[in-house]
Amino acid sequence: METIPQISAEDRARAEQVLAYYDGPRSVSELLGRWESAIDTIEDEAVNTIFYVISDLEIRNIIDRVLQIISLEGREALQTALSPVDNRFLQATREISLSHSLSEDDLPNQWWWYRIPRQAGTNLAAWMESQSYLEYLRFRTSLDSQLERLQFSVSDSVQIERILAHSTTPTVHALIRKWARVVTEIEYFYDFGIEDYWNDLCVRDVLEEVAQAVSSEGRQALMSVLHSLDERFLQATYDIPEPLWKTEPWEQWGFLPHSPEGFWWYRVPKRAGEELTEWLKAFLDNR
């Protein structure tokens, strides 16, 4: 970003409080950099999945939440830096009638929720203006409401902090959001390779590690949120006889997941791109 907003230490601290609840940027400059990178991708016509569209719009939503919490001076500095980037987004997208967000917390003037990439693929554009997409948005809003109510005791929080100490995802709430995005991507069309899929399944594996480490009350609260996501995952995948963690290159590295018998390791997407489909065919033919 050409213009880095100069905001006070107090505003930076306020912004970091907001960012702590999300997976990704840890500072205002990183947050703006992510938004600009998202627009670079849109301008390069490289957006072809719902995962990227929603992730990009959520970045802009986080920026708006930061704007609401910082001082007037900080807000003016941030908006000055943000304005040319937002203009690029407007040029690279087109308006649709259906908002991507049904959250009551989102204000009507959050115009970015009513836009999709101009060059979005035909299938993606049609789906994003369909009833099934509306149903997905309702589900995402329900998940947000559940996450707001999800709380852990002090002792459970200590265990969670220990497990996530070396993770790029700092909170359970952010980890659940990540798993929700993975499930949505699988439901729509999983257009990534096997290594991406391994990494995505690791998200669920870490959540299981958390569930087993916390108290029975903490586990019950966590599983009550995960249940609907797991059901959606099961509906969008099919069973295979061997767990995916027993494959190259993870088998060669001696990888062993926390929950090797977890059902997620035995499931693959029903709708997958050519790369993953060909890999799965070769994998199953060799068994």
Buried (B, 14 or more C-beta within 10 A) or exposed (E): BEEEBEBEEEBBEBBBEBBEBBBBBEEBBEBBBBBBEBBEBBBEEEBBBBBBBBBBBBBBBBBBBBBEEBEEEBBEBBEEBBEEBBEBBEEBBEEBEBBBBBBEEBEEEBBBBBBBBEBBEEEBBEBBEEEEBBEBBEBBBEBBEBBEEBEBEEEBBEBBEEBBEEBEBBBBBBBBBBBBBBBBBBBBBBBBBBEBBBEBBBBBBBBBBBBEBBEEEBBEBBEEBBEBBBEBBBEBBEEBEEBBBBBEEBEEEEBEBBBEEBBBBBBBBEBBBEBBBEBBEEBEEEE
